[in-house]
Amino acid sequence: MLSADFGNLQRDIEMLNASECDWLHVDVMDGVFVPNISFGQPIVRHIKKHARKPLDVHLMIVDPDRYIADFKAAGADILTVHYEACRHLDRTLHAIRDAEMRCGVVLNPATPVSVLEDTVQICDLVLLMSVNPGFGGQRFIENTYNKIHQLRDLLERKAPQCLIEVDGGVNVGNAPLLFEAGADALVAGNAVFSAADPEETIRQLKR
């Protein structure tokens, strides 16, 4: 949703409702954890009001524990937090589950998959950043394919139910390679909203 037209947000949400996309991915940035500010709970509530699909809310903020209940109230169905932003990740993930949301953890490009050895069992999904977080439209980091393979190996050992999500620089060219590497869900913002026919681009990504 970060790449949507915020002057016509309801229009873009209705387009996504009619499309083959499964979730609406909502990036929340605080200008501290990442060098950009996006939006907070009021916009999430507005998106939820019109969306007919689950909201996948990605918190790129410091101290996310303070806002778990707020984003549940705003309409988040899935809540993901950054490993790098959580002092007590186990506690944070359990708090998200206790709030009756699906929980996920996000890894920045420089953070190794191995840091999740002791917490991945709690997760419903792991989101791998394939760009450095903070801005849309960045170039895809090729090492992401290796991290997907590493994460798939970890999940097969410890959390086979957990999904792998990839966010950053995803397009119709690399989507097949990402699925082949082992990804389950892809976040596409700029590739969709800058396309002449966003719904057709979503169809191509799904296929």
Steps between C-alpha positions, in 0.01 A plus 500: 500500500799734535499542120126570474359841405406649838284759328291210370560239768149352498518460122827309525367280782196413290733405214689267735172356628410408142846363422656160567720631784461319832602764755541876518852573625519814714840653582512705820817712533595728788795699363721352775544131426498586127580836335143569390155562649193341345179484706352359817184354645250752350598404144499130588146541634398673176652219290323239713167678453513438124713185470340161450829317543729454803736780599864395523643780715879537498632710790827676416507675836694502825339343807216327311366341821341834595272488196387138471156565648462819296560326168271214598229759564581672169434177311827311457455130428872424471760700694870477418780657704870538428747277680730803514237712682399250770687476830306189604379337178347193665284722722396722209394209280297344779332835564393519136358147520323584826337794319356245254704602197729289286857594590812540296859615531691704241871473418695783338736407214809498727339288774572126471224241507676320786377760755156333484615156620324540836190700403386386155270238658277785623466665158228468240730663247850637453538804277834540324580854391649491151582873519612714791175615661370854491418584138306343215637443151848376601709247308463136602793351697607177327622329818134464597483173306772351723317618813176340381680165462656537846168592656321211329754260650441650846121480466507140387687417821311716747181659361365339182171689535673839477476701177784684326410849380728726290475879484693741279565528128257220415373501141370265230859424396633369832175365648538152340857476629390597851227235506744244358746584780231429759303821565129467581388865487630803311448869573478711185438873529667709233476218243121494542407865544733633229365251246262605222269216609556420870248214508670329207838540668358332812367217282846454349661496847249240620558276201 
